[in-house]
Amino acid sequence: MKVALVGKNSSDLQVLLEDFEFEVQQHPEEADVIIVYGGDGALIGAEFDYPDIPKLAIRDNNVCEKCRHHQDDAVLKRLGNGEMPTTELPKLLAQVGNAQFQGLNDILLRNHDIRSAVRFCVYVNDEQATDEVIGDGLVVATPFGSSAYFRSITNVTFRSGIGIAFNNVTEFINHFVLKESDEIRVHIVRGPAEVTSDNNPNVVHVESGDNIVIVAGETRAKILAVDTLRCSHCRYRHAPRRRF
């Protein structure tokens, strides 16, 4: 099997890969599987760079104490034996003027000036779903992304559909979980604001009167053994507290 390594400390896996006799490719686009050594951010970055290739995420030993099922050698053995289940994760597609964003985790709308709120309305399938909202913005998330920024706002996750969380708004609005077939349109009543997806370095500036249309994308991310990133028995290593 041809594999490629990506991630800050991915070279730590090199010897193990040789022991399991994987054929390591220097160019990830030539691999059958990309092994992403890191966390959610590394996986999202790899999906952004190489969207058509299946990916296996392995937590970095420098930041995670792994359970026995997710030790590096155990995971690589399963990969070599063809025992890795593949999960196809939905992505979101956002259209902002002539710009498009794909999000494995989420689409983000955020106020441009931290001193000034953005005002917006949300429409679902062209029906107005909220009154004018005043706040820092919103997060439109996939089920995979619901355990990230969406959860930090709502304290919940979801397993199917598309979620909308309202970020630091002046009046309480409960989050939405919509069907995957629904179309979301965010109308900017008063800007300025910024739109992006996941950890995408590209950001689009929006002003009053602009619209962001968000739907489920046609393509999906192929992730092997997605449980390696969601295991409740694997623990992050915590940095020691500073004492003053």
N, C-alpha and C positions, 0 to 999 in steps of 0.2 A: 504494500500500500504506500502510495506517495503522500507524504505529509509535509506541512510547512509550519514553522513556529513564528508566532508574533507575540509581542508583549515585552515590557520593560526588562524583565529578568528571565525571558524565555530560554536563554542559553543554558539555564540550570537543568533543563530537561534533556540536553543533548546526549549525555552518556546513556540515560535510560532508553532513549529512542534507538540508539545503536544496539543496546542489549536486546531489544525486541525486534531488531532487524527491520525497522521502518526505513523507507527510502526518503531521506530528508531533501526537500527541494529548497533552493535558495530564493526562488521566485514563487510567492504564494499562489499566483494565478495558475501555476502548473500542478498544483497539489489536488489530490482527491479529497483531503480533509485538512482544514487549517486548525491547528491546536493553538488556542488563545490562552496564554499563561498570564493570569491577572484576575480581574473581577468584571463586574457588569460594564464598566466604562471601556475596558479593553475589548470586550466582546462587541459592544456597540460600534466602536471604532473600526474593528475588523469587518463587521458587516457593512459599514459605510464604504470601506475601501474595496472589499471583495464580495459583493452581494450575492453572487451566483454559486458560491462554494460552501458546502456544509462545514460547520464549525463545531469544535469540541472545546468547551471552556474548562480550564483547570485553575483552581485558586492558587495564587502565589504562596508558597510556603513561608515567605517572609511576613505575611500579614494574616495567615489563617492556620489554625490548628485543626487538622482534618480528622474526621472519623475514619475508621478502618476501611469503609467502602470507597472512600474518596482519596485515599493515599495515591500518590502519583503512579506507582507501579501497578496498583490494582486497577486504576482507570485505564492505563495504557494496555494492560493485559486484555481487558474487555474489548478495547478498540481493535487490537490485533486479532482477537478471536471472532470478530464480527458480531459482538453481543451488545452493541450500542443502539438503543432505540432512538429513532429520529423524530423530533417534534417540529412541525411547521408552525412557526409563530407569525401571527398577522402583523402587518405594518400599517401605519397611517400615512395618507398622502394629503398634503396641504398645498393649496394653490393660493398664491398671494400675488396678484397682478400677473406678471410673466414668470415669476419665480415659483419653483416647486420644492417641497421638502418631503422626505420620507422619514418616518420615525418608527423605530423598533420599540422604544419606550413611550415617547410622547411628543406632542406638538406643544410649544410653549408660546404664550403671549405675555409680554411683560411691559410695564410702563418704562418709557425711555428715561425719564427724569425721576429719580427716587423721591424727589420732593413733591411730585405731582402725580395724582392718580390718573389712570386711563378710564374712560367711560365707554361702555360697549353694551350691545344686546346680542343674545344668542337666539338663533333660529334653527329649528330642527325640521327638515323636510319642508322648508319655506314657511313654516308656522312659527310665530314668535313664541319662544319658550321662557323668556325672562323679560322683566322690565329693564330699564336702564340700570346697569351694574356699575358701581364705582369702586375701584380698588386697584390692586397691583397687577391684576391680569387673571389668566386661567391656565389650567393644564388639561390637555385632552390626551388620554392615556389608553394604551392597549392593556389587555390582561397581564402581560409580562411586565409592562411598565407600572402597573398599579401598585406594585410593591416598592416603588421608588418615590419620586416626588409626589405623586398622587396620594400615596399612603401618608406621607408626612403632613399633608393638609387635612385629609379626611379621617385618618386612622382606620381605614378599611382597605381591603383589596377585593377584586372581583375576578371571575374565571372566564367570562365570555362577554362580548360586546365592546362598546367604547364608553369610557368614563370621562366625565367632565368635572373638574374640581375648581372652585373659585378661590383665588389666592388673596387673602387679606382684604376682603371687601367690607364696605361700611355697614351693610345690613346682611344678616345671616341668610345664606342661600344654601340649601342642602345640595350635595353633589348629585349628578345624574349618572345613570348607567343605561346606555341606549343599545339598540340592536346594531349589529355589525353592518347591516344594510342601510342604516340611517345616514343622511347627509347633514352635516353641521355647517352653519354659516355664522361667523362672528362679524358683526357690523361695528366698526369703530365710530362711536358718536363723537368722542373727543380724544385726540391723540396728544402728543406723539407716543408711539409704542414700538416694540420690537417683536419679531416673530422668528423662531428657529425650531429645530427639532433635536432631541437627544443631546449629544455633545458636539453637534455640527458647528464648525467654526464660522460658517456663513450665517449672517443675520440680515433680515430684511426690515427696513424701516417702514412703518405705516402711519398714516395721518388720518384725520377726521374724514369720514366718508368712505374709507377703504373697507374691503371685505376679505375675510379669510375663509375659504371653503375647505372643509376637512372631511374626508371619506376613508373607508378602508381601502388600502391599496390592493392591486391585483397580484402583486408578488408577495411571497412569504419567505421568512428566514428559516433555513434548515439548520436546526441546532441538535447536536447529539447529546444525549444524557443531560437534559436541561436541569435535572435534579442536582447536578454538581454545584450549581449556583444558589440553590434554594434549600439546602439540607439544614435542618434545625440542629443537627448534631455536630456540624462543623462550626468552629468559633473563631471570630476575629481575635488577633492578638492586640491587646490594648497597650498603648504607650504608657509608661509610668507617669504618674501625676507629678507636675512640677511643684516644689515646695518653696515658699518664699519666706 
